Amino acid sequence: MQIIAFVRQLLSRGGVILAGGAVISKLLGMFRDRTFTELYGSAEVTDLIYAAFRVPDFFYFLLITGTISAVLIPRAADVSADQHGAYVGSFLTRIFICFGGISLIGFLFSGNLMQLFAPGFSEASQTQMASLSRLLFLSTFLHSLSSVFAAYLQLRERFLIIAMAPIIYMLSLILGLQLTSPEAISFVGYFAILGASVQLILTGGAYLFLNKKVSIGWASPPGAWIGFWKDFIARVFTAGVVQLIHVADLIIISFLLAGSLTAFTYGTALGQLLLTIIGISFANGVFPALSRSKNDPEKQSKIVHKTLLLIFLCTLPYVAVSLIWAEEILAFIYTQNIQEIMPWAAGVYRITVLSLPFACAIPLLSRWFLANDNTRMPLKISTIAAGLSLTCAALLALVFLAPEWAVLGLGVGNFVTNVALAVGLFMVGQKQYARSK
């Protein structure tokens, strides 16, 4: 009965559409990576592409993803419908100025950022990465504007457009590269800008359809920004823990053998394949029920336990298949061109996928605390888990493992992060439930 009720809840809130969009986006993301492999062949070249993506992505995931919709939607819901245009317009203006400024700095100082984020790469490689990163900062800026429109569409429950937006971006990037087959990696940036532009047109067009115009200005409905900075900063700090791990991974990898970043990227992508599809979708599906049960700890605990069981049942078959056929899956998705890095990618894949059930449990366990207005404890536990992860990864990759196997140390870092964070959240959540009885 719990599973039936959960599915109904997903359907009623458009979760199935978002989950379906996530599946397609994941598949297209893998096809994008396959395209990089086919076009540029050498893992040393694809290393440069993935490193260039990570710098603008750091700022985007830190400041935009996970913060815009979480901050905008509750406040937009508190103002009258006729004031939505003014509020979204004020939000859009602030994003345009603030994140636009960050993107401009990134565009102008990409070379310096590469020296900071990837110090182990050669000067020539850093120059190539900086050229691509400049273009990717422009596409990321366009993504930030799209995120404002997407958050409003989520408020209005226009889930199909939200699900289509990342698919359209990926398709534009992939088709552009497939049709032109460019030799220079800078074209990846040009087509990323194209895809982000099409995505902005789609979300912005849907917003215009609902509101007839886009209001631009600093003024907003009275009281709409009360408590904004406190909420925003708390979420940025939480996201910052995850981004710190990604930055540390890149810094460490820059000192490893060529092809290590590509191997780590492919192994991690497959090892955490179900995180968005199952972990985040299930967590979003039961979050309203957890919130409504705020004053009923026993009911909350039952929801968490039943959903955890469902997560483990859904992920374990994939874990088993991945452990047995890691090489075959990698070769099928990314072609035989990755044979030079196959042992590394397969090793990272197997180590990471072992912790997949724990990774998929983290969004649910985090929302257990958020449903009770507790944002500090997840941040504390995340910080401890990040410290353990980075310590293990750095020691294994740079000290204990031989250079040809050093990248596996980062796979162990993935494992430690997922297991430590999930177990920590669950144990503390259980203690809080026990105290409330």
C-alpha positions as CSV (number, residue, x, y, z in Angstrom):
1,M,0.0,0.0,0.0
2,Q,2.9,2.4,0.8
3,I,4.4,1.8,-2.6
4,I,1.0,2.4,-4.4
5,A,0.5,5.6,-2.4
6,F,4.0,6.8,-3.2
7,V,3.5,6.2,-6.9
8,R,0.2,8.1,-6.8
9,Q,2.0,11.0,-5.1
10,L,4.7,11.1,-7.7
11,L,2.0,11.1,-10.5
12,S,0.0,13.8,-8.8
13,R,3.0,16.1,-8.5
14,G,4.5,15.5,-11.9
15,G,7.4,13.6,-10.4
16,V,7.1,10.9,-13.0
17,I,7.6,13.5,-15.7
18,L,10.7,14.9,-14.0
19,A,12.0,11.4,-13.4
20,G,11.5,10.5,-17.0
21,G,13.2,13.7,-18.1
22,A,16.1,12.8,-15.7
23,V,16.5,9.4,-17.4
24,I,16.6,10.9,-20.9
25,S,19.0,13.6,-19.7
26,K,21.3,11.0,-18.2
27,L,21.3,8.9,-21.4
28,L,22.0,12.0,-23.5
29,G,24.8,13.0,-21.1
30,M,26.4,9.6,-21.7
31,F,26.0,10.0,-25.5
32,R,27.6,13.5,-25.2
33,D,30.6,11.9,-23.5
34,R,30.7,9.2,-26.2
35,T,30.7,12.0,-28.8
36,F,33.7,13.6,-27.1
37,T,35.5,10.2,-27.1
38,E,34.7,9.6,-30.8
39,L,35.6,13.1,-31.9
40,Y,38.8,13.6,-29.9
41,G,39.9,10.0,-29.3
42,S,42.7,10.6,-26.8
43,A,41.8,10.5,-23.2
44,E,44.4,13.2,-22.7
45,V,42.3,15.6,-24.8
46,T,39.0,14.7,-23.1
47,D,40.7,15.4,-19.8
48,L,41.0,19.0,-20.9
49,I,37.3,19.2,-21.8
50,Y,36.1,17.8,-18.5
51,A,38.5,20.1,-16.5
52,A,37.2,23.1,-18.5
53,F,33.6,22.2,-17.6
54,R,34.3,21.9,-13.9
55,V,35.4,25.5,-13.3
56,P,32.2,27.3,-14.4
57,D,30.1,24.3,-13.0
58,F,31.6,25.0,-9.6
59,F,30.1,28.5,-9.4
60,Y,26.8,27.4,-11.1
61,F,26.2,24.4,-8.7
62,L,27.3,26.4,-5.7
63,L,25.1,29.5,-6.3
64,I,22.3,28.4,-8.6
65,T,21.4,24.7,-8.6
66,G,19.6,23.7,-5.4
67,T,19.1,27.3,-4.3
68,I,17.0,29.2,-6.9
69,S,13.9,27.0,-6.9
70,A,14.2,26.3,-3.1
71,V,14.4,30.0,-2.4
72,L,12.1,31.5,-5.0
73,I,9.2,29.1,-4.9
74,P,8.2,29.4,-1.2
75,R,8.4,33.2,-1.4
76,A,6.5,33.4,-4.7
77,A,3.8,31.2,-3.2
78,D,3.4,33.8,-0.4
79,V,2.6,36.7,-2.7
80,S,-0.5,37.2,-4.7
81,A,-0.7,35.8,-8.3
82,D,-0.8,39.3,-9.8
83,Q,2.5,40.1,-8.1
84,H,4.4,37.0,-9.4
85,G,5.6,38.9,-12.4
86,A,7.2,41.7,-10.3
87,Y,8.8,39.2,-7.9
88,V,10.2,36.9,-10.6
89,G,11.4,40.0,-12.5
90,S,13.3,41.3,-9.4
91,F,14.8,37.9,-8.9
92,L,15.8,37.7,-12.6
93,T,17.4,41.2,-12.3
94,R,19.5,40.2,-9.3
95,I,20.6,36.9,-11.0
96,F,21.5,38.9,-14.2
97,I,23.7,41.3,-12.3
98,C,25.2,39.1,-9.6
99,F,25.8,35.8,-11.5
100,G,26.5,37.9,-14.7
101,G,29.3,39.6,-12.8
102,I,30.7,36.2,-11.6
103,S,30.5,34.9,-15.2
104,L,32.3,38.0,-16.5
105,I,35.1,37.6,-14.0
106,G,35.4,33.9,-15.0
107,F,35.5,34.9,-18.7
108,L,38.2,37.5,-18.1
109,F,40.3,35.4,-15.7
110,S,39.9,31.9,-16.9
111,G,43.6,31.4,-17.1
112,N,44.1,32.3,-13.5
113,L,41.2,30.1,-12.4
114,M,42.8,27.1,-14.3
115,Q,46.0,27.6,-12.5
116,L,44.1,27.5,-9.2
117,F,41.7,24.6,-10.0
118,A,44.0,22.4,-12.0
119,P,47.6,23.3,-11.0
120,G,49.1,20.0,-12.1
121,F,48.3,20.3,-15.8
122,S,51.0,21.7,-18.1
123,E,50.9,25.4,-19.1
124,A,49.9,24.5,-22.7
125,S,47.0,22.4,-21.4
126,Q,45.9,25.2,-19.1
127,T,45.8,27.6,-22.0
128,Q,43.5,25.2,-24.0
129,M,41.2,24.7,-21.0
130,A,41.0,28.4,-20.3
131,S,39.9,29.1,-23.9
132,L,37.1,26.6,-23.6
133,S,36.2,27.6,-20.0
134,R,35.6,31.2,-21.2
135,L,32.9,30.0,-23.5
136,L,31.4,27.7,-20.9
137,F,31.1,30.6,-18.5
138,L,28.8,32.3,-21.1
139,S,26.7,29.2,-21.4
140,T,26.5,28.8,-17.6
141,F,25.3,32.4,-17.4
142,L,22.4,31.6,-19.8
143,H,21.6,28.5,-17.7
144,S,21.3,30.8,-14.6
145,L,18.7,32.9,-16.3
146,S,16.8,29.7,-17.4
147,S,16.8,28.5,-13.8
148,V,14.7,31.5,-12.7
149,F,12.0,30.8,-15.3
150,A,12.2,27.0,-14.6
151,A,11.6,27.7,-10.9
152,Y,8.5,29.7,-11.7
153,L,7.3,27.0,-14.0
154,Q,7.7,24.5,-11.2
155,L,5.5,26.7,-9.0
156,R,2.9,26.7,-11.7
157,E,3.3,22.9,-12.1
158,R,4.4,23.1,-15.7
159,F,6.6,20.0,-15.3
160,L,6.9,19.0,-18.9
161,I,8.8,22.2,-19.9
162,I,11.1,21.8,-16.9
163,A,11.9,18.2,-18.0
164,M,12.4,19.1,-21.6
165,A,14.8,22.0,-21.0
166,P,18.0,20.0,-20.1
167,I,17.1,17.5,-22.9
168,I,17.0,20.3,-25.5
169,Y,20.3,21.6,-24.2
170,M,22.0,18.2,-24.5
171,L,20.5,17.6,-28.0
172,S,21.7,20.9,-29.3
173,L,25.2,20.3,-28.0
174,I,25.4,16.7,-29.3
175,L,23.8,17.5,-32.7
176,G,26.1,20.5,-33.2
177,L,29.2,18.4,-32.6
178,Q,28.0,15.4,-34.6
179,L,27.0,17.4,-37.6
180,T,30.2,19.5,-37.8
181,S,32.8,17.1,-36.3
182,P,35.1,19.9,-35.2
183,E,38.8,19.2,-34.4
184,A,39.2,22.1,-32.0
185,I,37.8,21.6,-28.5
186,S,36.7,25.2,-28.4
187,F,33.7,24.2,-30.5
188,V,32.3,22.3,-27.5
189,G,31.9,25.7,-25.9
190,Y,30.2,27.2,-28.9
191,F,27.6,24.5,-29.1
192,A,27.2,24.6,-25.3
193,I,26.2,28.3,-25.7
194,L,23.8,27.3,-28.5
195,G,22.2,24.7,-26.3
196,A,21.9,27.0,-23.4
197,S,20.4,29.7,-25.7
198,V,17.7,27.2,-26.9
199,Q,17.0,26.2,-23.4
200,L,16.6,29.8,-22.3
201,I,14.2,30.4,-25.2
202,L,12.1,27.4,-24.2
203,T,11.8,28.3,-20.5
204,G,11.5,32.0,-21.2
205,G,8.9,31.4,-23.9
206,A,6.8,29.3,-21.5
207,Y,7.1,32.0,-18.8
208,L,5.9,34.6,-21.4
209,F,3.0,32.4,-22.4
210,L,1.8,32.4,-18.7
211,N,2.6,36.0,-17.9
212,K,2.5,37.9,-21.2
213,K,5.6,39.9,-20.3
214,V,8.9,39.7,-18.4
215,S,9.2,42.5,-15.8
216,I,12.7,43.7,-15.2
217,G,13.5,45.8,-12.1
218,W,14.9,45.8,-8.6
219,A,11.6,46.6,-6.8
220,S,9.6,43.6,-5.6
221,P,6.4,43.0,-3.6
222,P,6.6,44.0,0.1
223,G,8.0,41.3,2.3
224,A,8.9,39.0,-0.6
225,W,12.7,39.1,0.3
226,I,12.3,38.7,4.1
227,G,14.7,36.0,5.3
228,F,16.1,35.5,1.8
229,W,19.8,35.8,2.6
230,K,19.7,33.6,5.7
231,D,18.0,30.8,3.6
232,F,20.3,31.4,0.6
233,I,23.5,31.4,2.6
234,A,22.5,28.2,4.4
235,R,21.9,26.4,1.2
236,V,25.1,27.7,-0.4
237,F,27.2,26.4,2.5
238,T,25.5,23.0,2.2
239,A,26.2,23.0,-1.6
240,G,29.7,24.2,-0.9
241,V,30.7,21.0,0.9
242,V,29.9,19.0,-2.3
243,Q,31.6,21.5,-4.6
244,L,34.7,21.5,-2.3
245,I,35.0,17.7,-2.9
246,H,34.7,18.2,-6.7
247,V,37.4,21.0,-6.7
248,A,39.7,18.9,-4.5
249,D,39.2,15.9,-6.9
250,L,40.2,18.1,-9.9
251,I,43.3,19.5,-8.1
252,I,44.4,16.0,-7.2
253,I,43.7,14.5,-10.6
254,S,45.7,17.3,-12.3
255,F,48.8,15.7,-10.8
256,L,47.9,12.2,-12.0
257,L,48.6,10.4,-15.3
258,A,46.9,11.6,-18.5
259,G,43.4,10.1,-18.9
260,S,42.8,10.0,-15.1
261,L,40.1,12.7,-15.2
262,T,38.2,11.0,-18.1
263,A,38.4,7.6,-16.4
264,F,37.1,9.1,-13.1
265,T,34.3,11.0,-14.9
266,Y,33.1,7.9,-16.7
267,G,33.3,5.7,-13.7
268,T,31.6,8.1,-11.4
269,A,28.8,8.8,-14.0
270,L,27.9,5.2,-14.2
271,G,28.5,4.4,-10.5
272,Q,26.0,7.1,-9.6
273,L,23.7,6.7,-12.5
274,L,20.5,6.1,-10.4
275,L,21.1,9.0,-8.0
276,T,18.9,11.5,-9.8
277,I,16.5,8.9,-11.2
278,I,15.8,7.1,-7.9
279,G,17.4,9.0,-5.1
280,I,16.2,12.5,-5.8
281,S,12.9,11.4,-7.3
282,F,11.9,9.3,-4.3
283,A,13.1,12.0,-1.9
284,N,11.0,14.6,-3.7
285,G,8.0,12.2,-3.8
286,V,7.9,11.7,0.0
287,F,9.1,15.2,1.1
288,P,5.5,16.6,1.3
289,A,4.4,13.7,3.5
290,L,7.5,14.2,5.8
291,S,6.7,17.9,6.0
292,R,3.0,17.2,6.9
293,S,4.2,14.8,9.6
294,K,6.4,17.3,11.3
295,N,4.7,16.8,14.6
296,D,4.4,13.1,14.3
297,P,8.0,11.7,14.6
298,E,6.8,8.1,14.5
299,K,5.0,8.5,11.2
300,Q,8.1,10.3,9.8
301,S,10.3,7.4,10.9
302,K,8.0,4.9,9.2
303,I,8.0,6.9,5.9
304,V,11.8,7.1,6.0
305,H,12.3,3.4,6.7
306,K,9.8,2.2,4.0
307,T,11.3,4.5,1.4
308,L,14.9,3.4,2.3
309,L,13.8,-0.2,1.8
310,L,12.4,0.7,-1.6
311,I,15.6,2.6,-2.6
312,F,17.8,-0.4,-1.7
313,L,15.5,-2.8,-3.5
314,C,15.6,-0.6,-6.7
315,T,19.3,-0.1,-6.7
316,L,20.8,-3.4,-5.7
317,P,20.1,-5.2,-9.0
318,Y,22.0,-2.4,-10.8
319,V,24.9,-2.7,-8.3
320,A,25.1,-6.4,-9.0
321,V,25.1,-6.0,-12.8
322,S,27.7,-3.3,-12.6
323,L,30.1,-5.3,-10.5
324,I,29.9,-8.2,-12.9
325,W,30.0,-6.4,-16.3
326,A,31.7,-3.1,-15.6
327,E,34.0,-3.3,-18.6
328,E,31.3,-4.5,-21.0
329,I,29.0,-1.6,-19.9
330,L,31.8,1.0,-20.3
331,A,32.8,-0.3,-23.7
332,F,29.1,-0.4,-24.9
333,I,28.4,3.2,-23.8
334,Y,31.7,4.9,-24.5
335,T,33.0,2.8,-27.4
336,Q,36.2,0.8,-27.6
337,N,38.2,4.0,-27.8
338,I,38.6,4.1,-24.0
339,Q,40.5,0.8,-23.9
340,E,43.6,2.7,-22.8
341,I,41.9,3.9,-19.6
342,M,39.5,0.9,-19.2
343,P,41.1,-0.6,-16.1
344,W,40.9,2.8,-14.3
345,A,37.3,3.6,-15.4
346,A,36.1,0.1,-14.4
347,G,37.8,0.3,-11.0
348,V,36.3,3.7,-10.2
349,Y,32.9,2.4,-11.5
350,R,33.0,-0.7,-9.3
351,I,34.1,1.2,-6.1
352,T,31.5,3.9,-6.6
353,V,28.6,1.7,-7.5
354,L,29.1,-0.2,-4.2
355,S,28.0,2.9,-2.4
356,L,25.1,3.7,-4.8
357,P,22.3,2.6,-2.4
358,F,23.8,4.9,0.2
359,A,24.1,7.8,-2.3
360,C,20.5,7.4,-3.3
361,A,19.5,7.4,0.4
362,I,21.2,10.8,1.1
363,P,18.5,13.1,-0.5
364,L,15.8,11.3,1.5
365,L,17.7,11.5,4.8
366,S,18.6,15.1,4.2
367,R,14.9,15.9,3.7
368,W,14.1,14.2,7.0
369,F,16.0,17.0,8.7
370,L,14.7,19.7,6.4
371,A,11.1,18.7,7.1
372,N,11.8,19.5,10.7
373,D,13.4,22.8,9.9
374,N,16.9,21.5,10.8
375,T,19.4,22.7,8.2
376,R,22.5,22.8,10.5
377,M,22.8,19.1,11.2
378,P,23.0,18.0,7.5
379,L,25.7,20.7,7.0
380,K,27.7,19.4,10.0
381,I,27.5,15.8,8.9
382,S,28.3,16.7,5.3
383,T,31.4,18.6,6.5
384,I,32.7,15.6,8.5
385,A,32.0,13.2,5.6
386,A,33.8,15.6,3.2
387,G,36.8,15.7,5.5
388,L,37.1,11.9,5.7
389,S,36.6,11.6,1.9
390,L,39.2,14.1,0.9
391,T,41.7,12.7,3.4
392,C,41.3,9.2,2.0
393,A,41.4,10.3,-1.6
394,A,44.5,12.5,-1.2
395,L,46.5,9.9,0.8
396,L,45.6,7.1,-1.6
397,A,46.0,9.0,-4.8
398,L,49.1,11.0,-4.0
399,V,51.0,8.8,-1.4
400,F,50.1,5.1,-1.2
401,L,48.9,4.0,-4.6
402,A,51.2,3.5,-7.6
403,P,50.8,6.2,-10.3
404,E,49.1,3.9,-12.7
405,W,46.4,3.1,-10.1
406,A,46.2,6.4,-8.3
407,V,42.8,7.4,-9.7
408,L,41.2,4.6,-7.8
409,G,42.0,6.6,-4.6
410,L,39.4,9.1,-5.8
411,G,36.9,6.3,-6.3
412,V,37.5,5.3,-2.7
413,G,36.7,9.0,-1.9
414,N,33.4,8.6,-3.6
415,F,32.6,5.5,-1.6
416,V,33.6,7.2,1.7
417,T,31.5,10.3,1.0
418,N,28.3,8.3,0.2
419,V,28.6,5.8,3.0
420,A,29.7,8.2,5.8
421,L,27.1,10.8,4.9
422,A,24.2,8.4,4.6
423,V,25.1,6.5,7.8
424,G,25.7,9.7,9.7
425,L,22.4,11.2,8.7
426,F,20.5,8.0,9.5
427,M,22.1,7.5,12.9
428,V,21.6,11.1,14.0
429,G,18.0,11.0,12.6
430,Q,17.3,7.9,14.6
431,K,18.7,9.5,17.8
432,Q,16.4,12.5,17.3
433,Y,13.4,10.2,16.8
434,A,14.3,8.2,19.9
435,R,14.4,11.5,22.0
436,S,11.1,12.6,20.7
437,K,9.3,9.4,21.7
